[in-house]
Structure formats: structure tokens, C-alpha cells
Amino acid sequence: MRRRGPATLGVLAITLVLLATSALAMPIRHERDAAPEGDPPVAAHDPLAIGSDGHGRSTGYLPGIDVASWQHPGGAPINWGQVRGAGYRYVFVKATEGTTYTNPYYAGDVAGASAAGMSTGAYHYARPSRPVSNARNEAIHFANTIGPQTGATTIPPVLDLEEHGGLTRSELAEWTRIFLDETERLTNRRPILYTGAWFWNQYVNSTAFGDTPLWLANYTSGPAPTMMPVGWSDWTVWQWTSSGIVPGIVGYTDLNRFRGSLEFLHSLGRVNQGQAPTGHLDLVHNPAPGVLRVRGWAVDRDIPWDPVAVHIYSNGVGRLNHLAQDPRPDLAEIWPAAGPNHGFDVEIEVPPGNHHVCVYAIDLPGTGGGNSLLGCRNVWVVDPNSVFRDVYSGDEFYMALAWAHAEGIVEGWEDGSFRPLEPVSRGAAAAFLHRYVGFPDPPDELPEPWFGDIGEGHPFRDEIAWLAGAGLATGYDDLSFRATDPVSRQAAVAFLWRLAGAPAPDEPEGPTSSPFSDVGPAHPFGDAIRWAAAEGITTGYADGSFRPTAPVSRLAMAVFLHRLAFLEA
């Protein structure tokens, strides 16, 4: 592989020392425009190309090359017809480096090689740095340059890793993983990893990449590489020399061998075939009474440039079939293969009330991936006829709430909501009851003993003083009132029962008779609960239970008070 700048003397010196002292694989070398000493030019014909191993035996190696700007000295063009005529079937062209550099010859080389009948791929020269998340930025730059890699004769994109950037082994491994995963997501192809055993074993030394196709740099005239990086048992592409003489190219060229057929090379890394669409449900909200706004994006991973349909449901009812083709420039930046027009932003008329909204992306015909759930959201659609924005006027309990609001017993929040399902605190329950009876003055003297946790300035001090003075609440054994604790359903009906004068309930029909399955005759709040059931203040749940220890909701408390008021009337 080749980067932009010429090799330093230090790198050349290291290379020469290794050549002189070791028969093992060469380290990956940096960019240079001449073959190193001791690495003589290699003829254009690969002796191990398909059909021959130099002795008439088939090897299955497919010959190819890789090029960068160095193969254009002084702007010299490449004659791709001659390259193809010499037997080379594919080429990897350097596209990018780091986050800013783009090879000025990339587009022309890909077009020329393709026109000559060669299969083409692209590689990115890595510049690892901290934080390791910078790998994602390099992948985005790479993908933005090369675009979709799903054509019939394209070959997988490549990460060229031969610099460590000062990262530790674990950091460099994580950097590599992020780049590979992001490139796969953006290009719809699982990348190949280019490296050499010397570099990998010293600076990464990870066995976690064995399922990533390996492009091995190992320079030898022998029939097989002399050294493998840890984590791989075999190679997919082998760069066996940097000193090839290729017709149509000025100077030296890297020569490669692919283990397999051209058809297999074309299919390599196509991990997204037959996969369901992807996307995201960004937003579901209620911009106006009776209206849902739904926004997001969807892409078919097999054919990312074509728009896909999204189906929008609320409460299980299909509301809209819509083609996701609205502009989304942000999507084009992170997914170049898709382009910018895969968004949806729609408004749908729906009845007021709670809506469970789900959006599905529909797979394009013939791709075989199935449909995808992009997400679900719960949203309340405002009823213009309701006193609170989160309560539907058609709700069976709405009239009770509207009455409690008109009587000044319950109030909402500053945002216009009532939050009907939130539990009622003991302090708020005292306020509800105090307002229900007409805002009586608190007692002149605090009841004794007084609650140690209700001091001067407490927001419900007067209401709690009235509640205790009226004998409706006694607090706890430790002389606390615990105003912020939720009120249980059994405590709520006990407050109302005491407020009504603690009437005796009707005698049960039998020793175990009870209006609710979970409230027996010996229940500590049994008298209050049986009274409330007999008077129609509470009806319990459909399963026959009362759930006495469950918190009472704000809506349920309003309903209880409404029923008590009409009972007293």
C-alpha cells in the first residue's frame, strides 16, 4: 500500500535491516516511488496465476494490482487496456487517507479500469488517533468518497492498517473494529483488512478479527506467505511484491493474488443481501388537537438508493402508507449509499386520547429481507373539549374530573396537563379533602401530638392540620405524617369513610363474604372498603379485586370524591 509522502530514511533503514537479518515477512512499508534495495523488479506475468504455478499445475490464484497516486508520476496516465491485457483482473485503488485526503486519481482510475473490463475496489489508508471514535470519522470520509459498493463487479472496500498512531494494542484493536463496522454500515459491504504479520503482531496482537477477510502483505518469491498475523489461519488476498512491472503503468506496482474465482471476489463481503430495511422513528408528537406528527427515515439495505414505503399504525389501526422520500441531508452524510431522500415527516388526523404509534418499513419487492419495525411511541392527542390537555373528554371518568376541577378540588400543572395516572401523595390528598369540604380554617392550635416532619412553611401545613384536627388522619407511630408518600387505595377510602362519619357497613351475608376477592372480613380497612363498595364509591377491578395497597391515582381520587358528593347530595 502507499501513502502520500515519500518514505523517511528511518523507515528505509528499518526495512533494509529486516531484509538483511530475517527471512520472515517484511514489515509493511510506507510510500515510496522506487523499489527498495534487495527487492528487484518482478516481471508482469505472475508465475502463480490461475492455470499455472510455474510447473503447469493449477493454483486458483487470481492476479490483481493496487494503485495510488504514485502510479501517476508527473501526472502520467495509466493505460488500463494494457493492464487488463496483461492478465490482471481486478484493482484496488487508493481512495482516501485520514479524514481529509482524497486521491485525485481515484475516480479516473476506477472509471478507466472498469471500462477496460477490470473489477474495482477502493482502499483507505488509516491514520489512527485518539479518541478511538475518530475511526468513525475516517470511515465516513472513505464512504462519502467511494459511494455505494453494491455493483455487480465491485469488490469489497479495504482498510489499509499500517500505522499505529501511538495507540495501545487494545485501543488500536477498538479503532479497527469501529472503522470496519462503520464502513460496512455505510457501504453495504464487509471490508477487507490489509495488514502484515510484523505490524499486526507487534501493535495490535488481537485474535478478534479472524472472520474479517485478510489482505496479507508478505513479500517473498516463494509459493506461499512466510508468516501470518495472529487471529487468522489463512489469507484471502496476498500482496506478494511491491516491485511489479505492469504494462500500461509507469514505475513499480504492487501485485496481489486472490484465493478464488472472480465471481467469489465479487460476492465477498455482501453481508446485507436479503436483509430487512433499516431506519429510525425520530419523533411522534401532538402539534395540534386531533393531529399526530410522525417523523423518521427508512432505507432498504439491499437497494439503498430506492425509496421504501412506511406504514404507520396507532392503537393497531393502519393510519397511513407513505413513501419515505423526503429530504434528509443528515442521512446522506452518514450513509452515502442511500443518498439524501429517505425521510418521512407526516401529519395524520386521529381521534383525541392516548395513541400507541408504531411505524414499519416495508421491504422492497424481490429483496427477501422482510419488513422492519422502526419503533413505537406513546403519545396523548389533545382533546379541544377537555379541561386538561392529557384527558380525553370522552373518557368514562371525564365528567367526574371536570366536576372536581370546577369545584376547585383538583388543579392541573402549568403545561395544561392533569397527569391522571400519577399517584396522589398524602399531602395532596389532605389538600383534596380540605377543598372538598369548602376550605375550612385550620385549627387555632396544632393537634397534639404534632407531626415532626410538617414544619413551618410546609405547602400543605394548614390542610394537614385540619385533617388531623378533624380526626381523619393520625399519622405514624414515629409521629411523622410522610406527606410525600403515595396514598394507597385502602387509605384513600378510609379518609372518605371517616369524612362521612365512619358509618358501619351492612352486615356481610356470611363469615367470609366480601365485595372483593382480596379484601377479607378481617382486613384492617375492611369496614371502610365494604362501605365504599356498598355506596358505589368504588367498584374495584374487572377481575374482582380491589388492590388495597396499590397507590390511588389522581384521577381515581377525583372520581371517589365525585361519587361521595353525589351520595351526600
C-alpha positions as CSV (number, residue, x, y, z in Angstrom):
1,M,0.0,0.0,0.0
2,R,1.1,3.5,-0.5
3,R,0.5,6.7,1.4
4,R,1.1,10.3,0.1
5,G,4.5,11.2,1.4
6,P,7.9,9.6,0.5
7,A,9.5,7.1,2.9
8,T,11.7,8.5,5.5
9,L,15.3,7.3,5.8
10,G,14.4,5.7,9.1
11,V,11.7,3.5,7.5
12,L,14.0,2.6,4.7
13,A,16.8,1.8,7.2
14,I,14.5,-0.5,9.2
15,T,13.3,-2.2,6.0
16,L,16.9,-2.9,4.9
17,V,17.9,-4.2,8.3
18,L,15.0,-6.6,8.4
19,L,15.8,-7.8,4.8
20,A,19.3,-8.4,5.8
21,T,18.7,-10.1,9.1
22,S,15.4,-12.1,8.7
23,A,13.9,-14.5,6.3
24,L,10.5,-13.7,7.8
25,A,7.8,-11.4,6.4
26,M,8.7,-7.8,5.6
27,P,7.1,-5.1,7.7
28,I,4.6,-3.1,5.7
29,R,6.5,-0.2,4.2
30,H,5.4,3.3,3.7
31,E,5.0,5.2,0.5
32,R,7.9,5.4,-1.9
33,D,8.3,5.7,-5.6
34,A,11.1,3.2,-6.2
35,A,11.6,-0.4,-5.3
36,P,13.8,-0.9,-2.2
37,E,17.3,-2.2,-2.4
38,G,17.1,-6.0,-2.4
39,D,13.6,-6.1,-3.9
40,P,14.3,-6.5,-7.7
41,P,11.6,-5.8,-10.2
42,V,9.2,-8.6,-11.0
43,A,8.0,-9.4,-14.5
44,A,4.4,-8.6,-15.4
45,H,3.4,-12.3,-15.6
46,D,2.6,-13.8,-12.2
47,P,4.0,-17.4,-12.1
48,L,1.3,-18.4,-9.7
49,A,-1.6,-17.0,-11.6
50,I,-4.7,-19.2,-12.2
51,G,-3.8,-22.0,-14.5
52,S,-0.1,-22.2,-13.7
53,D,2.2,-22.4,-10.7
54,G,5.3,-22.3,-12.9
55,H,5.2,-26.1,-13.4
56,G,1.9,-26.4,-15.2
57,R,-0.3,-27.1,-12.1
58,S,-3.4,-25.0,-11.3
59,T,-3.2,-22.9,-8.2
60,G,-6.5,-20.9,-8.2
61,Y,-4.8,-17.6,-7.5
62,L,-6.4,-14.6,-9.3
63,P,-3.9,-11.9,-10.2
64,G,-4.6,-8.3,-9.5
65,I,-2.9,-5.0,-8.6
66,D,-3.4,-2.0,-6.3
67,V,-2.6,1.6,-7.3
68,A,-2.4,5.1,-5.8
69,S,-1.2,8.5,-6.9
70,W,2.3,7.0,-7.1
71,Q,1.4,5.2,-10.2
72,H,0.9,8.6,-11.9
73,P,4.4,10.1,-11.7
74,G,4.3,13.6,-13.1
75,G,0.6,13.1,-13.8
76,A,1.3,10.1,-16.1
77,P,-1.9,8.2,-17.0
78,I,-2.5,4.5,-16.6
79,N,-3.3,2.6,-19.8
80,W,-5.9,0.3,-18.3
81,G,-6.4,-1.6,-21.5
82,Q,-2.8,-2.8,-21.4
83,V,-3.2,-3.7,-17.7
84,R,-6.2,-5.9,-18.4
85,G,-4.4,-7.3,-21.5
86,A,-1.5,-8.4,-19.2
87,G,-3.9,-10.7,-17.3
88,Y,-4.8,-8.6,-14.3
89,R,-8.5,-9.0,-13.4
90,Y,-9.0,-6.6,-10.5
91,V,-7.6,-3.5,-9.0
92,F,-7.8,-1.8,-5.5
93,V,-7.5,1.9,-5.9
94,K,-6.5,4.2,-3.0
95,A,-9.4,6.5,-2.3
96,T,-8.7,8.3,0.9
97,E,-6.4,8.8,3.9
98,G,-7.2,10.1,7.3
99,T,-10.2,12.4,7.4
100,T,-9.3,14.9,4.7
101,Y,-7.2,13.5,1.9
102,T,-8.7,12.1,-1.3
103,N,-6.6,10.6,-4.1
104,P,-7.1,12.9,-7.1
105,Y,-6.8,10.0,-9.4
106,Y,-9.3,7.7,-7.7
107,A,-12.4,8.4,-9.7
108,G,-10.5,8.4,-13.0
109,D,-8.7,5.1,-12.2
110,V,-11.9,3.4,-11.2
111,A,-13.7,4.6,-14.4
112,G,-10.8,3.6,-16.6
113,A,-10.3,0.2,-15.1
114,S,-14.0,-0.6,-15.2
115,A,-14.1,0.4,-18.9
116,A,-11.3,-2.0,-19.6
117,G,-13.2,-4.8,-18.0
118,M,-11.5,-5.0,-14.7
119,S,-13.2,-5.3,-11.3
120,T,-12.6,-2.4,-9.0
121,G,-12.4,-1.8,-5.3
122,A,-11.2,1.0,-3.0
123,Y,-8.9,1.2,0.0
124,H,-8.5,3.7,2.8
125,Y,-5.1,4.4,4.4
126,A,-5.7,4.6,8.1
127,R,-4.4,7.4,10.4
128,P,-5.4,6.1,13.8
129,S,-5.6,8.6,16.6
130,R,-7.3,9.3,19.9
131,P,-10.1,9.2,20.7
132,V,-10.6,5.9,19.1
133,S,-14.1,7.1,18.0
134,N,-12.2,9.1,15.3
135,A,-12.2,5.8,13.3
136,R,-15.9,6.6,12.6
137,N,-14.9,10.0,11.0
138,E,-12.3,8.3,8.8
139,A,-14.9,5.7,7.7
140,I,-17.4,8.4,6.9
141,H,-14.8,10.3,4.8
142,F,-14.0,7.0,3.0
143,A,-17.6,6.1,2.3
144,N,-18.5,9.6,1.2
145,T,-15.8,9.3,-1.4
146,I,-16.4,5.8,-2.8
147,G,-20.2,5.7,-2.6
148,P,-22.3,2.5,-2.9
149,Q,-20.2,-0.7,-3.2
150,T,-23.1,-2.9,-4.4
151,G,-22.4,-3.0,-8.1
152,A,-22.1,-6.4,-9.8
153,T,-18.4,-6.1,-10.4
154,T,-17.3,-4.2,-7.4
155,I,-15.0,-5.8,-4.8
156,P,-15.1,-5.1,-1.1
157,P,-13.7,-1.9,0.4
158,V,-10.4,-2.1,2.3
159,L,-8.9,-0.7,5.5
160,D,-5.2,-0.3,5.0
161,L,-3.7,-0.6,8.5
162,E,0.0,0.0,8.8
163,E,0.3,2.9,11.3
164,H,-0.5,2.7,15.0
165,G,-0.7,6.5,15.7
166,G,0.7,6.0,19.2
167,L,-2.4,3.9,20.3
168,T,-2.1,1.0,22.7
169,R,-2.9,-2.5,21.4
170,S,-6.4,-2.5,22.8
171,E,-7.0,1.0,21.5
172,L,-5.9,0.1,18.0
173,A,-8.0,-3.0,18.0
174,E,-11.0,-1.0,19.0
175,W,-10.2,1.7,16.4
176,T,-10.1,-1.0,13.8
177,R,-13.4,-2.6,14.8
178,I,-15.1,0.8,14.8
179,F,-13.8,1.6,11.3
180,L,-14.8,-1.8,9.9
181,D,-18.3,-1.8,11.4
182,E,-19.0,1.8,10.3
183,T,-17.7,1.2,6.7
184,E,-19.9,-1.9,6.5
185,R,-22.9,0.1,7.6
186,L,-22.2,2.9,5.2
187,T,-21.3,0.9,2.1
188,N,-23.3,-2.3,2.5
189,R,-20.1,-4.4,2.2
190,R,-18.0,-6.0,4.9
191,P,-14.5,-4.6,4.4
192,I,-11.2,-6.5,3.9
193,L,-8.4,-5.7,6.3
194,Y,-4.9,-5.1,4.8
195,T,-2.0,-5.6,7.2
196,G,1.2,-7.5,7.7
197,A,2.1,-10.0,10.4
198,W,5.0,-8.0,11.6
199,F,2.9,-4.9,12.2
200,W,-0.2,-6.7,13.4
201,N,1.5,-8.9,15.9
202,Q,3.5,-6.0,17.4
203,Y,1.0,-3.2,17.5
204,V,-2.5,-5.0,17.7
205,N,-1.9,-8.6,18.6
206,S,-5.6,-9.4,18.6
207,T,-7.3,-12.6,17.7
208,A,-10.8,-11.0,17.4
209,F,-10.7,-10.3,13.7
210,G,-10.4,-13.8,12.3
211,D,-13.8,-13.5,10.5
212,T,-12.6,-10.4,8.6
213,P,-11.1,-11.2,5.2
214,L,-7.4,-10.7,5.3
215,W,-5.3,-9.0,2.7
216,L,-1.8,-10.0,3.7
217,A,1.3,-8.0,2.9
218,N,4.2,-10.5,2.8
219,Y,6.9,-10.1,0.2
220,T,8.5,-13.3,-0.9
221,S,9.2,-15.1,-4.1
222,G,8.1,-18.4,-2.6
223,P,4.8,-20.1,-3.3
224,A,3.2,-19.1,0.0
225,P,3.5,-16.4,2.6
226,T,6.1,-16.9,5.2
227,M,4.3,-15.5,8.2
228,M,0.6,-15.0,9.3
229,P,-0.7,-12.4,11.8
230,V,-2.3,-13.8,14.9
231,G,-6.1,-14.5,14.6
232,W,-6.1,-15.7,11.0
233,S,-5.4,-19.2,9.8
234,D,-5.3,-18.2,6.1
235,W,-5.4,-15.2,3.8
236,T,-7.9,-14.0,1.2
237,V,-5.7,-11.6,-0.8
238,W,-1.9,-11.8,-0.7
239,Q,0.2,-8.8,-1.7
240,W,3.4,-10.7,-2.6
241,T,5.6,-7.9,-4.0
242,S,5.7,-4.2,-4.3
243,S,8.1,-4.3,-7.3
244,G,5.8,-5.5,-10.1
245,I,6.3,-4.2,-13.7
246,V,2.9,-3.9,-15.2
247,P,2.3,-2.9,-18.9
248,G,0.4,0.4,-19.0
249,I,1.8,1.7,-15.7
250,V,4.9,3.8,-15.2
251,G,7.2,2.6,-12.4
252,Y,6.6,-0.2,-9.8
253,T,3.3,-1.6,-8.9
254,D,2.1,-3.8,-6.0
255,L,1.0,-7.3,-7.2
256,N,-1.7,-9.4,-5.5
257,R,-3.1,-12.8,-5.5
258,F,-6.7,-13.6,-4.6
259,R,-7.6,-17.1,-3.4
260,G,-10.6,-17.9,-5.5
261,S,-12.6,-17.0,-8.6
262,L,-13.6,-13.6,-9.8
263,E,-17.2,-14.4,-9.1
264,F,-16.3,-15.2,-5.5
265,L,-14.4,-11.9,-5.2
266,H,-17.5,-10.1,-6.4
267,S,-19.6,-11.8,-3.8
268,L,-17.2,-11.3,-0.9
269,G,-18.5,-9.1,1.9
270,R,-22.0,-8.8,0.6
271,V,-23.4,-9.2,4.1
272,N,-26.6,-7.2,3.6
273,Q,-28.2,-9.2,0.8
274,G,-31.7,-10.3,1.8
275,Q,-31.8,-8.1,4.9
276,A,-34.8,-6.1,6.2
277,P,-34.9,-2.3,5.8
278,T,-33.4,-0.2,8.5
279,G,-34.3,3.3,9.8
280,H,-35.4,5.2,12.8
281,L,-38.6,6.7,14.3
282,D,-37.3,10.1,15.3
283,L,-40.5,11.8,16.6
284,V,-44.1,11.2,17.4
285,H,-45.9,14.2,18.9
286,N,-49.2,16.1,19.0
287,P,-48.7,19.5,17.4
288,A,-52.4,20.4,17.4
289,P,-55.7,19.0,18.7
290,G,-56.6,15.8,16.8
291,V,-53.3,15.6,14.9
292,L,-50.3,13.3,15.1
293,R,-46.9,14.2,13.6
294,V,-44.7,11.3,12.8
295,R,-41.1,11.8,11.6
296,G,-38.1,9.5,10.8
297,W,-36.3,7.8,8.0
298,A,-36.1,4.4,6.3
299,V,-33.6,2.7,3.9
300,D,-33.6,-0.7,2.2
301,R,-30.1,-2.1,2.8
302,D,-30.2,-4.2,-0.3
303,I,-31.1,-1.4,-2.7
304,P,-30.3,1.7,-0.6
305,W,-30.8,4.2,-3.4
306,D,-34.5,3.3,-3.9
307,P,-37.2,4.8,-1.5
308,V,-39.2,2.4,0.7
309,A,-42.7,2.7,2.0
310,V,-43.5,3.1,5.7
311,H,-46.8,2.0,7.3
312,I,-48.0,4.0,10.3
313,Y,-50.3,2.4,12.8
314,S,-51.9,3.8,16.0
315,N,-53.7,1.6,18.5
316,G,-53.4,-1.2,16.0
317,V,-55.2,0.7,13.2
318,G,-53.4,1.4,10.0
319,R,-53.4,5.2,9.6
320,L,-51.1,5.9,6.6
321,N,-49.0,4.3,3.9
322,H,-46.3,6.7,2.9
323,L,-43.2,6.6,0.7
324,A,-40.1,7.7,2.6
325,Q,-38.5,10.0,0.1
326,D,-38.4,13.4,1.9
327,P,-35.1,15.2,2.0
328,R,-32.8,14.1,4.8
329,P,-29.3,15.7,4.2
330,D,-28.0,14.3,7.5
331,L,-28.7,10.8,6.3
332,A,-26.7,11.4,3.1
333,E,-23.7,12.5,5.1
334,I,-23.6,9.3,7.2
335,W,-25.0,6.8,4.6
336,P,-23.7,7.9,1.2
337,A,-25.0,4.7,-0.5
338,A,-28.5,5.8,0.3
339,G,-28.5,9.4,-0.7
340,P,-30.5,12.2,0.9
341,N,-34.1,11.4,0.1
342,H,-35.2,8.7,2.5
343,G,-37.1,10.7,5.2
344,F,-40.7,11.0,6.2
345,D,-42.4,13.8,8.1
346,V,-46.2,13.5,8.1
347,E,-49.3,14.7,10.0
348,I,-52.3,12.4,10.5
349,E,-55.7,13.3,11.8
350,V,-56.7,11.0,14.7
351,P,-59.3,11.0,17.5
352,P,-58.1,12.5,20.8
353,G,-56.8,10.3,23.5
354,N,-53.9,8.0,24.1
355,H,-52.2,6.6,21.0
356,H,-49.7,3.8,20.7
357,V,-48.0,4.6,17.4
358,C,-45.8,2.1,15.6
359,V,-44.0,2.6,12.2
360,Y,-42.9,-0.2,9.9
361,A,-40.5,0.0,6.9
362,I,-41.7,-2.2,4.1
363,D,-39.1,-4.3,2.3
364,L,-38.7,-3.6,-1.4
365,P,-40.1,-6.4,-3.7
366,G,-37.7,-9.2,-4.6
367,T,-35.1,-8.4,-1.9
368,G,-36.4,-11.1,0.5
369,G,-35.5,-9.3,3.8
370,G,-38.9,-8.8,5.3
371,N,-40.3,-5.7,7.0
372,S,-38.8,-3.9,9.9
373,L,-40.3,-2.2,13.0
374,L,-38.7,1.2,13.1
375,G,-40.1,1.9,16.6
376,C,-43.2,2.6,18.7
377,R,-44.1,5.6,20.8
378,N,-47.0,6.5,23.2
379,V,-48.5,10.0,22.8
380,W,-51.5,11.7,24.0
381,V,-53.6,13.6,21.4
382,V,-55.2,16.7,22.9
383,D,-59.0,17.0,23.0
384,P,-60.0,20.6,22.4
385,N,-63.1,20.0,24.6
386,S,-61.2,18.8,27.6
387,V,-60.2,21.0,30.6
388,F,-56.8,19.2,30.6
389,R,-54.7,18.5,27.6
390,D,-54.0,14.9,28.7
391,V,-57.5,13.8,29.5
392,Y,-60.0,12.8,26.8
393,S,-63.5,14.4,27.1
394,G,-65.0,11.1,26.0
395,D,-63.4,9.1,28.9
396,E,-65.9,7.5,31.2
397,F,-64.4,9.3,34.2
398,Y,-64.1,12.7,32.5
399,M,-67.3,14.2,34.0
400,A,-66.0,13.4,37.5
401,L,-62.7,15.1,36.8
402,A,-64.4,18.1,35.1
403,W,-66.7,18.5,38.2
404,A,-63.7,18.3,40.6
405,H,-61.9,20.9,38.6
406,A,-64.9,23.2,38.5
407,E,-65.3,22.9,42.3
408,G,-61.7,23.8,42.8
409,I,-60.8,20.5,44.3
410,V,-58.2,19.5,41.8
411,E,-55.8,21.6,39.7
412,G,-53.6,20.8,36.8
413,W,-50.0,21.6,36.0
414,E,-48.5,24.7,34.3
415,D,-48.3,22.8,31.0
416,G,-52.1,22.3,31.0
417,S,-51.9,18.6,31.9
418,F,-53.5,16.8,34.8
419,R,-51.3,13.7,34.8
420,P,-54.3,11.5,35.7
421,L,-52.4,8.3,36.4
422,E,-49.8,9.7,38.7
423,P,-50.2,8.6,42.4
424,V,-51.7,11.0,44.9
425,S,-49.3,11.9,47.8
426,R,-50.6,12.1,51.4
427,G,-50.1,15.8,51.4
428,A,-52.1,16.3,48.1
429,A,-54.9,14.0,49.5
430,A,-55.2,16.3,52.5
431,A,-55.5,19.3,50.1
432,F,-58.2,17.5,48.0
433,L,-60.3,16.7,51.1
434,H,-59.8,20.2,52.6
435,R,-61.1,21.7,49.3
436,Y,-63.9,19.2,49.1
437,V,-65.4,20.4,52.4
438,G,-65.2,24.0,51.5
439,F,-61.7,25.2,52.5
440,P,-62.3,25.4,56.3
441,D,-59.9,27.3,58.5
442,P,-57.2,25.3,60.2
443,P,-57.5,24.8,64.0
444,D,-56.2,27.6,66.2
445,E,-53.8,25.1,67.9
446,L,-51.9,22.4,66.2
447,P,-53.2,18.9,67.2
448,E,-51.2,17.1,69.7
449,P,-49.0,15.3,69.2
450,W,-48.0,17.1,66.0
451,F,-46.1,15.6,63.1
452,G,-42.3,16.2,63.3
453,D,-41.9,16.3,59.5
454,I,-44.5,19.0,58.9
455,G,-42.8,22.3,59.9
456,E,-43.4,25.9,59.3
457,G,-43.6,26.7,55.6
458,H,-44.8,23.3,54.5
459,P,-47.1,23.8,51.4
460,F,-49.8,21.6,53.0
461,R,-49.4,22.5,56.7
462,D,-52.8,24.1,57.1
463,E,-54.6,21.3,55.2
464,I,-52.8,18.6,57.2
465,A,-53.6,20.4,60.5
466,W,-57.3,20.5,59.5
467,L,-57.2,16.8,58.5
468,A,-55.6,15.7,61.8
469,G,-57.8,18.0,63.9
470,A,-60.9,16.5,62.2
471,G,-59.7,13.0,63.2
472,L,-59.3,12.0,59.6
473,A,-55.6,11.1,59.8
474,T,-53.4,10.1,62.7
475,G,-50.0,9.7,61.1
476,Y,-47.4,7.1,62.0
477,D,-46.1,5.7,65.3
478,D,-42.9,7.8,64.9
479,L,-45.0,11.0,64.9
480,S,-44.4,11.6,61.2
481,F,-47.0,12.3,58.5
482,R,-44.9,11.5,55.4
483,A,-46.6,14.0,53.2
484,T,-44.8,12.9,50.0
485,D,-45.6,9.2,50.4
486,P,-48.3,7.9,47.9
487,V,-51.7,7.2,49.3
488,S,-52.9,3.6,49.0
489,R,-56.4,2.8,47.7
490,Q,-57.3,1.5,51.1
491,A,-56.1,4.7,52.8
492,A,-58.0,6.8,50.3
493,V,-61.4,5.2,51.0
494,A,-60.6,5.3,54.8
495,F,-60.2,9.1,54.5
496,L,-63.6,9.3,52.8
497,W,-65.2,6.8,55.2
498,R,-64.1,8.9,58.2
499,L,-65.2,12.1,56.4
500,A,-68.6,10.5,56.1
501,G,-68.7,9.8,59.8
502,A,-67.3,6.3,59.8
503,P,-70.7,4.6,59.2
504,A,-71.0,0.9,59.9
505,P,-71.2,-1.2,56.7
506,D,-74.0,-3.5,56.1
507,E,-73.6,-6.9,57.8
508,P,-72.0,-9.5,55.5
509,E,-74.1,-12.3,54.3
510,G,-71.7,-14.9,55.6
511,P,-68.5,-15.2,57.7
512,T,-66.3,-14.9,54.6
513,S,-68.4,-12.6,52.5
514,S,-66.6,-9.7,50.9
515,P,-67.2,-7.4,47.9
516,F,-63.6,-8.0,46.7
517,S,-61.5,-11.2,46.4
518,D,-58.5,-9.6,48.0
519,V,-60.4,-7.9,51.0
520,G,-61.4,-10.5,53.6
521,P,-63.7,-9.9,56.7
522,A,-60.6,-9.4,58.9
523,H,-58.9,-6.8,56.7
524,P,-57.7,-3.8,58.7
525,F,-59.5,-1.4,56.3
526,G,-62.4,-3.8,55.8
527,D,-65.2,-1.6,57.2
528,A,-64.1,1.4,55.1
529,I,-63.7,-0.7,51.9
530,R,-67.0,-2.5,52.3
531,W,-68.8,0.8,53.0
532,A,-67.2,2.4,49.9
533,A,-68.3,-0.6,47.8
534,A,-71.8,-0.7,49.1
535,E,-72.3,3.0,48.4
536,G,-70.9,2.7,44.9
537,I,-67.8,4.9,45.6
538,T,-65.5,2.2,44.4
539,T,-66.3,-0.7,42.1
540,G,-62.9,-2.4,42.1
541,Y,-61.3,-4.1,39.0
542,A,-62.8,-6.4,36.4
543,D,-61.0,-9.4,38.0
544,G,-63.0,-8.9,41.2
545,S,-60.1,-7.4,43.2
546,F,-59.7,-4.0,45.0
547,R,-55.9,-3.9,45.2
548,P,-55.9,-2.2,48.5
549,T,-52.2,-1.4,48.8
550,A,-51.8,-0.1,45.2
551,P,-51.3,3.7,45.0
552,V,-54.5,5.7,44.3
553,S,-54.2,7.8,41.1
554,R,-55.1,11.4,40.8
555,L,-58.0,10.5,38.5
556,A,-59.3,7.8,40.9
557,M,-59.2,10.3,43.8
558,A,-61.3,12.8,41.8
559,V,-63.8,10.0,40.9
560,F,-64.1,8.9,44.5
561,L,-64.8,12.4,45.7
562,H,-67.3,13.0,42.9
563,R,-69.2,9.8,43.9
564,L,-69.1,10.8,47.6
565,A,-70.5,14.3,46.7
566,F,-73.5,12.8,44.9
567,L,-74.0,10.3,47.7
568,E,-74.2,13.1,50.2
569,A,-76.5,15.1,47.9
